[in-house]
């Protein structure tokens, strides 16, 4: 091979390398041991802030369609709609109370073209309210064989709820349909999780997210999560990368001198979650001890195909008014784009772009 050919090959290799770097510049696969987390972590994807919205109010769970945000206020238990620039449009629901259009504690909500589905666990009802505020359907949750815990609205009048069966010490998933004035049980299945506690419901307390085809039940205090089909049947179990000792039994005394038992965890391990068609995103919020204000927030990404760990996104705190620092508390991932919305503790909603082609 002569010198001229060697030069041509070398230039080709260099150009190929430049093309590869440019085509993969948004994908980070930096695996390192994080001393704060005491864990081997693979950081993935650049996160770019696109827009920051001040909602002028603190909200809890939120949903989004093409033109509107739906925010839950856990103080008055109404759903508030805002446009995509943050301007308030309207409120949905009658507020806190026991009337059919009111709620004791809204646990989940989901919209469709005609209204908003609401899961009121403590009020023991499911309902649908139109965008104009009119009650469309309402049903009472009555189950003498178990205690209803958490729930998620799948849409199309279908809901999944967890039920604790104290006799068998099991969590079950029940699938329900909401009619105009009644609720029908469609299916009931065991939520398959390792038995680690005398009170299975406390130890594995958690929440749901759904993409309409699959749902994930994830635990707040342990690193367990379960991929479910839309009948509530367990497809497979998985564990997040952050291990936890789980909650401990603590005996407390109330103001009247009566003792009661509750579970206490050093970490509120998994704070919130989101889902798209391919991935499950879990907001891990680690509070390092009760004596310090140090906080770090991460989103760990897992495959819906097998529960495998894909990588971790580090989510920044933001500087709000004056010295106030806000940390993430709720997340929402767009189904058909790489947009990630993060709701912060006080009043801000931030839109981020994940610069990784896997999350488009």
C-alpha positions, 0 to 999 in steps of 0.5 A: 500500500503506497503513502497516497492510499494510506493518506486517503484511508486516514482521512476517511477514518477521521471523517467517519469519527467526526460523523459518529461524534456529531450524530451521537453528541446528545447521547451521554453514557458516562458510567461512574460511581456517585459518592453521594448516592453510594451507587454506580450510575450511568448518566444519559442525555443532555437536558436543555431547559426550553421554557419556565412558567410561573403558575403563581400557585403550588399544585400536585399531580398534573396532566397535559394535552395538546393545548391545556395543562390539568393541575390538581390542587390538593388543598381545595381538591379541584382540577385547574386548567392552564394554557401552555403559557401558564394562564389559568383558564378554569377550575373543574369540580366542586371542591372539598366535600361529600357531594357527588361533584365534590371530593374528599381527596382527589388521588388521580385524574385524567382528561378526555374530549368530554371531561375529566375522570377523578379518583377520590379514594378517601371519598370512596367514589369515581366520577367524571366531570365535564370541562364546564363543571357538570357531573357526567357520571358518579359511582360509589366504591363499596368493598367489604372485603378489603381496603381501597388504597390507590388508583389510576384512571385509564380513560374510557371510563376504566380505572385500576385501583389497589385493594389491601386484603388484610386476611391474606396480607395481599395487595390486589389490583381491581379493574373497574368501569364507571357507568352513569350512576354505578361501578362495575368490577371487571377483573381482580388480580394479585399485585405480585410483590415480595412479602416483607412486612406484616402490613403489606399495604404500608410497606409497598405503598405507592402509585400508578402511571399509565400510557393507555396500553400498560401501567406501572405500579411503583413503590414509594419506600422500596425499590420495587415496581411492577409492569401491568397490562391494562387488566391489572395483571402482572407482566413482570417485576423489577427493581430500581437501582437505588436500594432501600431498607424500606419503612420501619414500624414506629409507634406514635401517641396522638394528642388524646394519648392514644397510640397508633402505628405508622411506617417511617422511612429515611428516604421517600425513595421514589417521589413521582414517575412518568411513562411514554410508549417505551420507557418508565421514568422514576423521580428519585428524591433522596433526603440525606438524613433529617438533620440536613437540607441537602437534596439531590433529584434524579430521574432513573429510566427503565425499559418497559420491555423488561424493566432493565435500567437504561440510565439516569438523568440529573434534574437541577433545582431552580433558583426562584424568588430571592434565596428560595430554591425549588426542587422537583416534585412531579414529572410528565413525559410527552408520549410523542416527543422528547419533551419532559415537564417538571413541576417544582415545589413552589410554583414553577413548571419547567419544560426540558428537552432530552437530547437523546434520540431514544426518547423521541 
